[in-house]
Structure formats: C-alpha cells, structure tokens
Amino acid sequence: MKRVVIIFLITIILSSCKVSNIVTPTSEAGTLPRKEGKHYVLGVRGECEMCQEEIEKVARFNVKGVSFAYWIQNDQKLLVDFDPTKTNIDSISTALARWGYDTERHIADTKTYNALPHCCRYR
C-alpha cells in the first residue's frame, strides 16, 4: 500500500511539472541556417525589452555551444553565434519555442505561450 501511495505521489508531481513542451516545426525546420555577416539569423517573435532579455538568455544559457545572442526587436530576428559541433539552429529554435517564443522554425504550444507575461504576448 505504501508503495502505491508513493508511486501515485510521484506521478502527480511529474505531471504537474513542465517536463517538456510540445513545439510544432514549420517548413523552415531542418533547412540550412541563414547568415548575415558573421552571425546566423533566426526569426523570433517578441514584443518588448523583457522579451529581449529572455530570448537572449534562453539562447545563450539553455543551449550549449552558443557564444553570442542578440535579439533585434524591430526586425524580430535573433543574431546568434554557435559552435556547430555542439549545437545547431534548430536546437536553438526549439529551446526558444519551449519557452513560449515562436520562431520561423518552430511554434510554441498555446499553454506555454499563454504563460508568457502579458507584455510579451504577440499572438
């Protein structure tokens, strides 16, 4: 009986956590990344300075191999440098979509998007 209760509690805890978010790939997913000058470019949607902080932080600190990330709000694009032996543009795009930010390669699920602060919602 004790074992059943423990398994039940673990199941409840895991189901309430954000273990993984579903992202929907677009037709751009899996294609070669674009470059502007020395930086790779990824279209990322956002609205404000808070978005800029989060987008840059997710790209730099949640994806191993990213050495530079700068989001340009007016152009809705992320300039990013990364080590192609450690990551790729689709991994960066997926990480951003899992945080609620749509990219040209992946769309965030509605639940994750709705968890963004109101000032960051663009849909």
FIZAVEX-442357 format. One record per atom (N, C-alpha, C, O): residue number from 1; residue in one letter; atom name; x, y, z. Coordinates in nm, 2 decimals. Example, Ala and Ser with C-alpha at 12.3 -4.5 7.8 and 13.67 -1.06 7.14 Angstrom:
// FIZAVEX-442357
    k  r   a       u       v       w
    1  A   N    1.32   -0.57    0.78
    1  A  CA    1.23   -0.45    0.78
    1  A   C    1.32   -0.33    0.78
    1  A   O    1.42   -0.33    0.85
    2  S   N    1.28   -0.22    0.71
    2  S  CA    1.37   -0.11    0.71
    2  S   C    1.29    0.00    0.79
    2  S   O    1.34    0.11    0.80
//
This chain:
// FIZAVEX-442357
    k  r   a       u       v       w
    1  M   N    0.08   -0.12    0.00
    1  M  CA    0.00    0.00    0.00
    1  M   C    0.09    0.13    0.00
    1  M   O    0.06    0.22   -0.07
    2  K   N    0.19    0.12    0.08
    2  K  CA    0.28    0.24    0.09
    2  K   C    0.35    0.26   -0.05
    2  K   O    0.36    0.38   -0.09
    3  R   N    0.38    0.16   -0.11
    3  R  CA    0.45    0.17   -0.25
    3  R   C    0.35    0.23   -0.35
    3  R   O    0.39    0.32   -0.43
    4  V   N    0.22    0.20   -0.34
    4  V  CA    0.12    0.25   -0.43
    4  V   C    0.10    0.40   -0.41
    4  V   O    0.09    0.48   -0.50
    5  V   N    0.10    0.44   -0.28
    5  V  CA    0.09    0.58   -0.25
    5  V   C    0.21    0.66   -0.30
    5  V   O    0.19    0.77   -0.36
    6  I   N    0.33    0.61   -0.28
    6  I  CA    0.45    0.68   -0.33
    6  I   C    0.45    0.69   -0.48
    6  I   O    0.48    0.80   -0.53
    7  I   N    0.41    0.58   -0.55
    7  I  CA    0.41    0.59   -0.70
    7  I   C    0.30    0.69   -0.74
    7  I   O    0.32    0.77   -0.84
    8  F   N    0.19    0.69   -0.67
    8  F  CA    0.08    0.79   -0.71
    8  F   C    0.13    0.93   -0.69
    8  F   O    0.11    1.02   -0.77
    9  L   N    0.20    0.96   -0.58
    9  L  CA    0.25    1.10   -0.55
    9  L   C    0.36    1.14   -0.65
    9  L   O    0.36    1.25   -0.70
   10  I   N    0.44    1.05   -0.69
   10  I  CA    0.55    1.08   -0.79
   10  I   C    0.48    1.11   -0.92
   10  I   O    0.52    1.20   -0.99
   11  T   N    0.38    1.03   -0.96
   11  T  CA    0.30    1.06   -1.08
   11  T   C    0.24    1.20   -1.08
   11  T   O    0.25    1.27   -1.18
   12  I   N    0.18    1.23   -0.97
   12  I  CA    0.12    1.37   -0.96
   12  I   C    0.22    1.48   -0.97
   12  I   O    0.20    1.57   -1.05
   13  I   N    0.33    1.46   -0.91
   13  I  CA    0.44    1.56   -0.91
   13  I   C    0.49    1.58   -1.05
   13  I   O    0.51    1.69   -1.10
   14  L   N    0.52    1.47   -1.12
   14  L  CA    0.58    1.47   -1.25
   14  L   C    0.48    1.53   -1.35
   14  L   O    0.52    1.60   -1.44
   15  S   N    0.35    1.50   -1.34
   15  S  CA    0.25    1.55   -1.43
   15  S   C    0.23    1.70   -1.41
   15  S   O    0.18    1.77   -1.50
   16  S   N    0.25    1.75   -1.29
   16  S  CA    0.23    1.90   -1.27
   16  S   C    0.35    1.98   -1.31
   16  S   O    0.34    2.10   -1.32
   17  C   N    0.47    1.92   -1.33
   17  C  CA    0.59    1.99   -1.38
   17  C   C    0.59    2.00   -1.53
   17  C   O    0.53    1.93   -1.60
   18  K   N    0.66    2.11   -1.57
   18  K  CA    0.68    2.12   -1.71
   18  K   C    0.80    2.03   -1.76
   18  K   O    0.91    2.08   -1.77
   19  V   N    0.77    1.91   -1.78
   19  V  CA    0.88    1.82   -1.82
   19  V   C    0.92    1.85   -1.96
   19  V   O    1.04    1.85   -1.99
   20  S   N    0.83    1.86   -2.05
   20  S  CA    0.86    1.90   -2.19
   20  S   C    0.74    1.97   -2.25
   20  S   O    0.63    1.94   -2.22
   21  N   N    0.77    2.07   -2.33
   21  N  CA    0.66    2.14   -2.41
   21  N   C    0.66    2.09   -2.55
   21  N   O    0.77    2.07   -2.61
   22  I   N    0.55    2.08   -2.61
   22  I  CA    0.54    2.04   -2.74
   22  I   C    0.56    2.17   -2.83
   22  I   O    0.50    2.27   -2.81
   23  V   N    0.64    2.15   -2.93
   23  V  CA    0.66    2.26   -3.03
   23  V   C    0.63    2.20   -3.17
   23  V   O    0.65    2.08   -3.19
   24  T   N    0.58    2.29   -3.25
   24  T  CA    0.54    2.25   -3.38
   24  T   C    0.64    2.30   -3.48
   24  T   O    0.66    2.42   -3.50
   25  P   N    0.71    2.21   -3.56
   25  P  CA    0.81    2.26   -3.66
   25  P   C    0.73    2.32   -3.78
   25  P   O    0.62    2.28   -3.81
   26  T   N    0.80    2.42   -3.83
   26  T  CA    0.74    2.49   -3.95
   26  T   C    0.82    2.43   -4.07
   26  T   O    0.90    2.34   -4.06
   27  S   N    0.79    2.48   -4.19
   27  S  CA    0.85    2.43   -4.31
   27  S   C    1.00    2.47   -4.31
   27  S   O    1.08    2.41   -4.39
   28  E   N    1.04    2.56   -4.23
   28  E  CA    1.18    2.61   -4.22
   28  E   C    1.27    2.51   -4.14
   28  E   O    1.39    2.51   -4.16
   29  A   N    1.21    2.43   -4.05
   29  A  CA    1.28    2.34   -3.97
   29  A   C    1.36    2.25   -4.05
   29  A   O    1.31    2.19   -4.15
   30  G   N    1.49    2.23   -4.01
   30  G  CA    1.57    2.13   -4.08
   30  G   C    1.64    2.19   -4.20
   30  G   O    1.73    2.12   -4.26
   31  T   N    1.62    2.31   -4.24
   31  T  CA    1.68    2.38   -4.35
   31  T   C    1.82    2.44   -4.30
   31  T   O    1.84    2.46   -4.18
   32  L   N    1.90    2.47   -4.40
   32  L  CA    2.03    2.54   -4.36
   32  L   C    2.00    2.67   -4.30
   32  L   O    1.91    2.75   -4.34
   33  P   N    2.08    2.71   -4.20
   33  P  CA    2.06    2.84   -4.14
   33  P   C    2.11    2.95   -4.23
   33  P   O    2.20    2.94   -4.31
   34  R   N    2.04    3.07   -4.21
   34  R  CA    2.09    3.19   -4.29
   34  R   C    2.20    3.26   -4.21
   34  R   O    2.20    3.25   -4.09
   35  K   N    2.28    3.33   -4.28
   35  K  CA    2.38    3.42   -4.22
   35  K   C    2.37    3.56   -4.27
   35  K   O    2.34    3.58   -4.39
   36  E   N    2.39    3.65   -4.18
   36  E  CA    2.41    3.79   -4.21
   36  E   C    2.54    3.84   -4.16
   36  E   O    2.56    3.84   -4.03
   37  G   N    2.64    3.87   -4.24
   37  G  CA    2.77    3.89   -4.20
   37  G   C    2.83    3.77   -4.13
   37  G   O    2.83    3.66   -4.19
   38  K   N    2.88    3.79   -4.01
   38  K  CA    2.94    3.67   -3.94
   38  K   C    2.84    3.60   -3.85
   38  K   O    2.87    3.50   -3.79
   39  H   N    2.71    3.65   -3.83
   39  H  CA    2.62    3.59   -3.74
   39  H   C    2.51    3.51   -3.82
   39  H   O    2.47    3.54   -3.93
   40  Y   N    2.47    3.40   -3.75
   40  Y  CA    2.35    3.33   -3.80
   40  Y   C    2.23    3.41   -3.76
   40  Y   O    2.23    3.48   -3.66
   41  V   N    2.12    3.40   -3.84
   41  V  CA    2.00    3.47   -3.82
   41  V   C    1.88    3.38   -3.80
   41  V   O    1.86    3.28   -3.87
   42  L   N    1.80    3.41   -3.70
   42  L  CA    1.68    3.33   -3.67
   42  L   C    1.57    3.42   -3.64
   42  L   O    1.58    3.51   -3.55
   43  G   N    1.46    3.41   -3.71
   43  G  CA    1.34    3.50   -3.69
   43  G   C    1.27    3.45   -3.56
   43  G   O    1.24    3.33   -3.54
   44  V   N    1.26    3.54   -3.46
   44  V  CA    1.20    3.51   -3.33
   44  V   C    1.10    3.62   -3.30
   44  V   O    1.13    3.74   -3.30
   45  R   N    0.98    3.58   -3.26
   45  R  CA    0.87    3.68   -3.23
   45  R   C    0.88    3.72   -3.08
   45  R   O    0.90    3.64   -2.99
   46  G   N    0.85    3.85   -3.06
   46  G  CA    0.85    3.90   -2.92
   46  G   C    0.80    4.04   -2.93
   46  G   O    0.77    4.10   -3.04
   47  E   N    0.78    4.11   -2.81
   47  E  CA    0.72    4.24   -2.81
   47  E   C    0.80    4.35   -2.74
   47  E   O    0.78    4.46   -2.77
   48  C   N    0.88    4.31   -2.64
   48  C  CA    0.93    4.42   -2.55
   48  C   C    1.07    4.39   -2.51
   48  C   O    1.14    4.29   -2.55
   49  E   N    1.12    4.48   -2.42
   49  E  CA    1.26    4.46   -2.36
   49  E   C    1.27    4.33   -2.28
   49  E   O    1.38    4.27   -2.27
   50  M   N    1.16    4.30   -2.21
   50  M  CA    1.16    4.17   -2.13
   50  M   C    1.18    4.05   -2.22
   50  M   O    1.25    3.96   -2.19
   51  C   N    1.11    4.06   -2.34
   51  C  CA    1.13    3.95   -2.44
   51  C   C    1.28    3.94   -2.48
   51  C   O    1.33    3.83   -2.49
   52  Q   N    1.34    4.06   -2.50
   52  Q  CA    1.47    4.06   -2.55
   52  Q   C    1.56    3.99   -2.45
   52  Q   O    1.65    3.91   -2.48
   53  E   N    1.55    4.02   -2.32
   53  E  CA    1.63    3.96   -2.21
   53  E   C    1.61    3.81   -2.21
   53  E   O    1.70    3.73   -2.21
   54  E   N    1.48    3.77   -2.22
   54  E  CA    1.45    3.62   -2.21
   54  E   C    1.50    3.55   -2.33
   54  E   O    1.56    3.44   -2.32
   55  I   N    1.48    3.60   -2.45
   55  I  CA    1.52    3.54   -2.57
   55  I   C    1.67    3.52   -2.57
   55  I   O    1.72    3.41   -2.61
   56  E   N    1.74    3.63   -2.54
   56  E  CA    1.89    3.62   -2.54
   56  E   C    1.94    3.52   -2.43
   56  E   O    2.03    3.45   -2.45
   57  K   N    1.87    3.52   -2.31
   57  K  CA    1.91    3.44   -2.20
   57  K   C    1.89    3.29   -2.24
   57  K   O    1.98    3.20   -2.22
   58  V   N    1.77    3.26   -2.30
   58  V  CA    1.74    3.12   -2.34
   58  V   C    1.85    3.07   -2.44
   58  V   O    1.90    2.96   -2.43
   59  A   N    1.87    3.15   -2.54
   59  A  CA    1.97    3.11   -2.64
   59  A   C    2.11    3.09   -2.59
   59  A   O    2.17    2.99   -2.62
   60  R   N    2.15    3.18   -2.50
   60  R  CA    2.29    3.17   -2.45
   60  R   C    2.31    3.07   -2.34
   60  R   O    2.41    3.00   -2.34
   61  F   N    2.22    3.06   -2.25
   61  F  CA    2.24    2.98   -2.13
   61  F   C    2.17    2.84   -2.13
   61  F   O    2.20    2.76   -2.05
   62  N   N    2.07    2.83   -2.22
   62  N  CA    2.00    2.70   -2.22
   62  N   C    2.04    2.61   -2.34
   62  N   O    2.00    2.49   -2.34
   63  V   N    2.13    2.66   -2.42
   63  V  CA    2.17    2.58   -2.54
   63  V   C    2.33    2.58   -2.53
   63  V   O    2.39    2.68   -2.55
   64  K   N    2.38    2.46   -2.51
   64  K  CA    2.53    2.45   -2.51
   64  K   C    2.59    2.48   -2.64
   64  K   O    2.54    2.43   -2.74
   65  G   N    2.70    2.56   -2.65
   65  G  CA    2.76    2.59   -2.77
   65  G   C    2.73    2.73   -2.83
   65  G   O    2.80    2.77   -2.92
   66  V   N    2.63    2.80   -2.77
   66  V  CA    2.60    2.93   -2.81
   66  V   C    2.70    3.03   -2.74
   66  V   O    2.70    3.03   -2.62
   67  S   N    2.76    3.11   -2.82
   67  S  CA    2.86    3.21   -2.77
   67  S   C    2.81    3.35   -2.77
   67  S   O    2.86    3.44   -2.70
   68  F   N    2.71    3.38   -2.86
   68  F  CA    2.66    3.52   -2.87
   68  F   C    2.51    3.51   -2.91
   68  F   O    2.48    3.43   -3.00
   69  A   N    2.43    3.60   -2.85
   69  A  CA    2.29    3.61   -2.89
   69  A   C    2.24    3.75   -2.87
   69  A   O    2.26    3.80   -2.76
   70  Y   N    2.19    3.81   -2.98
   70  Y  CA    2.13    3.95   -2.97
   70  Y   C    2.01    3.95   -3.05
   70  Y   O    2.01    3.93   -3.17
   71  W   N    1.89    3.99   -2.98
   71  W  CA    1.76    3.99   -3.05
   71  W   C    1.73    4.14   -3.08
   71  W   O    1.74    4.23   -3.00
   72  I   N    1.70    4.16   -3.21
   72  I  CA    1.66    4.29   -3.26
   72  I   C    1.51    4.30   -3.26
   72  I   O    1.45    4.24   -3.35
   73  Q   N    1.45    4.38   -3.17
   73  Q  CA    1.30    4.38   -3.16
   73  Q   C    1.24    4.43   -3.29
   73  Q   O    1.14    4.37   -3.33
   74  N   N    1.28    4.54   -3.35
   74  N  CA    1.22    4.60   -3.47
   74  N   C    1.22    4.50   -3.59
   74  N   O    1.12    4.49   -3.66
   75  D   N    1.32    4.42   -3.60
   75  D  CA    1.33    4.32   -3.71
   75  D   C    1.28    4.18   -3.67
   75  D   O    1.27    4.10   -3.76
   76  Q   N    1.26    4.16   -3.54
   76  Q  CA    1.21    4.03   -3.49
   76  Q   C    1.31    3.92   -3.53
   76  Q   O    1.27    3.81   -3.58
   77  K   N    1.44    3.95   -3.52
   77  K  CA    1.54    3.85   -3.55
   77  K   C    1.64    3.84   -3.44
   77  K   O    1.68    3.94   -3.38
   78  L   N    1.69    3.72   -3.43
   78  L  CA    1.80    3.69   -3.33
   78  L   C    1.93    3.67   -3.41
   78  L   O    1.93    3.58   -3.50
   79  L   N    2.03    3.74   -3.38
   79  L  CA    2.16    3.72   -3.43
   79  L   C    2.23    3.63   -3.33
   79  L   O    2.23    3.65   -3.21
   80  V   N    2.29    3.52   -3.38
   80  V  CA    2.34    3.42   -3.29
   80  V   C    2.47    3.36   -3.35
   80  V   O    2.48    3.33   -3.47
   81  D   N    2.57    3.33   -3.26
   81  D  CA    2.69    3.26   -3.30
   81  D   C    2.69    3.13   -3.21
   81  D   O    2.66    3.14   -3.09
   82  F   N    2.73    3.02   -3.28
   82  F  CA    2.73    2.90   -3.20
   82  F   C    2.84    2.81   -3.27
   82  F   O    2.88    2.82   -3.38
   83  D   N    2.88    2.71   -3.19
   83  D  CA    2.97    2.61   -3.23
   83  D   C    2.89    2.49   -3.30
   83  D   O    2.82    2.42   -3.23
   84  P   N    2.90    2.48   -3.43
   84  P  CA    2.82    2.38   -3.50
   84  P   C    2.86    2.23   -3.46
   84  P   O    2.78    2.14   -3.49
   85  T   N    2.97    2.21   -3.39
   85  T  CA    2.99    2.08   -3.34
   85  T   C    2.92    2.05   -3.21
   85  T   O    2.91    1.93   -3.17
   86  K   N    2.86    2.15   -3.14
   86  K  CA    2.79    2.13   -3.02
   86  K   C    2.64    2.15   -3.03
   86  K   O    2.56    2.10   -2.95
   87  T   N    2.59    2.23   -3.13
   87  T  CA    2.45    2.26   -3.14
   87  T   C    2.42    2.30   -3.29
   87  T   O    2.51    2.31   -3.37
   88  N   N    2.29    2.33   -3.31
   88  N  CA    2.25    2.38   -3.45
   88  N   C    2.14    2.48   -3.43
   88  N   O    2.08    2.50   -3.32
   89  I   N    2.10    2.54   -3.54
   89  I  CA    2.00    2.64   -3.54
   89  I   C    1.86    2.59   -3.50
   89  I   O    1.78    2.66   -3.43
   90  D   N    1.83    2.46   -3.53
   90  D  CA    1.70    2.40   -3.49
   90  D   C    1.70    2.38   -3.34
   90  D   O    1.59    2.39   -3.28
   91  S   N    1.81    2.34   -3.28
   91  S  CA    1.81    2.32   -3.13
   91  S   C    1.79    2.46   -3.06
   91  S   O    1.72    2.46   -2.96
   92  I   N    1.84    2.56   -3.11
   92  I  CA    1.82    2.70   -3.06
   92  I   C    1.68    2.74   -3.07
   92  I   O    1.61    2.79   -2.98
   93  S   N    1.62    2.71   -3.19
   93  S  CA    1.48    2.74   -3.22
   93  S   C    1.39    2.67   -3.13
   93  S   O    1.29    2.72   -3.08
   94  T   N    1.42    2.54   -3.11
   94  T  CA    1.33    2.45   -3.03
   94  T   C    1.33    2.50   -2.88
   94  T   O    1.23    2.51   -2.82
   95  A   N    1.45    2.54   -2.83
   95  A  CA    1.46    2.59   -2.70
   95  A   C    1.38    2.72   -2.68
   95  A   O    1.31    2.73   -2.58
   96  L   N    1.38    2.81   -2.77
   96  L  CA    1.31    2.93   -2.77
   96  L   C    1.16    2.90   -2.77
   96  L   O    1.08    2.96   -2.70
   97  A   N    1.11    2.81   -2.86
   97  A  CA    0.97    2.77   -2.86
   97  A   C    0.93    2.71   -2.73
   97  A   O    0.81    2.72   -2.69
   98  R   N    1.01    2.63   -2.67
   98  R  CA    0.97    2.57   -2.54
   98  R   C    0.96    2.67   -2.43
   98  R   O    0.89    2.64   -2.33
   99  W   N    1.01    2.79   -2.45
   99  W  CA    1.00    2.90   -2.35
   99  W   C    0.88    2.99   -2.39
   99  W   O    0.84    3.08   -2.32
  100  G   N    0.81    2.96   -2.51
  100  G  CA    0.69    3.03   -2.54
  100  G   C    0.71    3.13   -2.66
  100  G   O    0.61    3.20   -2.70
  101  Y   N    0.83    3.14   -2.71
  101  Y  CA    0.86    3.23   -2.82
  101  Y   C    0.86    3.16   -2.96
  101  Y   O    0.94    3.07   -2.98
  102  D   N    0.77    3.20   -3.05
  102  D  CA    0.76    3.14   -3.18
  102  D   C    0.88    3.18   -3.26
  102  D   O    0.93    3.30   -3.25
  103  T   N    0.93    3.09   -3.34
  103  T  CA    1.04    3.13   -3.43
  103  T   C    1.00    3.09   -3.57
  103  T   O    0.89    3.04   -3.59
  104  E   N    1.08    3.12   -3.67
  104  E  CA    1.05    3.09   -3.81
  104  E   C    1.05    2.94   -3.83
  104  E   O    1.00    2.89   -3.93
  105  R   N    1.11    2.87   -3.74
  105  R  CA    1.13    2.72   -3.75
  105  R   C    1.04    2.64   -3.66
  105  R   O    1.01    2.52   -3.69
  106  H   N    1.00    2.70   -3.55
  106  H  CA    0.91    2.62   -3.45
  106  H   C    0.81    2.72   -3.39
  106  H   O    0.84    2.83   -3.36
  107  I   N    0.69    2.66   -3.36
  107  I  CA    0.58    2.74   -3.30
  107  I   C    0.56    2.68   -3.16
  107  I   O    0.55    2.56   -3.14
  108  A   N    0.56    2.77   -3.06
  108  A  CA    0.54    2.73   -2.92
  108  A   C    0.39    2.68   -2.90
  108  A   O    0.30    2.73   -2.97
  109  D   N    0.38    2.59   -2.81
  109  D  CA    0.24    2.54   -2.78
  109  D   C    0.16    2.65   -2.71
  109  D   O    0.23    2.74   -2.64
  110  T   N    0.03    2.65   -2.72
  110  T  CA   -0.05    2.75   -2.67
  110  T   C   -0.04    2.77   -2.52
  110  T   O   -0.04    2.88   -2.47
  111  K   N   -0.03    2.66   -2.44
  111  K  CA   -0.02    2.67   -2.30
  111  K   C    0.11    2.74   -2.26
  111  K   O    0.11    2.83   -2.17
  112  T   N    0.22    2.71   -2.32
  112  T  CA    0.35    2.78   -2.29
  112  T   C    0.34    2.92   -2.33
  112  T   O    0.39    3.01   -2.25
  113  Y   N    0.29    2.95   -2.45
  113  Y  CA    0.27    3.09   -2.49
  113  Y   C    0.19    3.17   -2.39
  113  Y   O    0.23    3.28   -2.36
  114  N   N    0.08    3.12   -2.35
  114  N  CA   -0.01    3.19   -2.26
  114  N   C    0.05    3.21   -2.12
  114  N   O    0.00    3.29   -2.04
  115  A   N    0.16    3.14   -2.09
  115  A  CA    0.23    3.16   -1.96
  115  A   C    0.33    3.28   -1.97
  115  A   O    0.38    3.32   -1.87
  116  L   N    0.35    3.33   -2.09
  116  L  CA    0.44    3.45   -2.10
  116  L   C    0.37    3.57   -2.03
  116  L   O    0.25    3.57   -2.02
  117  P   N    0.45    3.66   -1.98
  117  P  CA    0.39    3.78   -1.93
  117  P   C    0.30    3.85   -2.03
  117  P   O    0.33    3.84   -2.15
  118  H   N    0.20    3.93   -1.99
  118  H  CA    0.11    3.99   -2.09
  118  H   C    0.18    4.08   -2.18
  118  H   O    0.14    4.09   -2.30
  119  C   N    0.29    4.15   -2.14
  119  C  CA    0.36    4.24   -2.23
  119  C   C    0.43    4.17   -2.34
  119  C   O    0.47    4.23   -2.44
  120  C   N    0.45    4.04   -2.32
  120  C  CA    0.53    3.96   -2.42
  120  C   C    0.45    3.89   -2.52
  120  C   O    0.50    3.82   -2.61
  121  R   N    0.32    3.89   -2.50
  121  R  CA    0.23    3.82   -2.59
  121  R   C    0.21    3.89   -2.72
  121  R   O    0.17    4.01   -2.73
  122  Y   N    0.23    3.83   -2.83
  122  Y  CA    0.23    3.89   -2.97
  122  Y   C    0.12    3.83   -3.06
  122  Y   O    0.09    3.88   -3.16
  123  R   N    0.06    3.71   -3.02
  123  R  CA   -0.04    3.65   -3.10
  123  R   C   -0.17    3.72   -3.08
  123  R   O   -0.27    3.68   -3.15
//
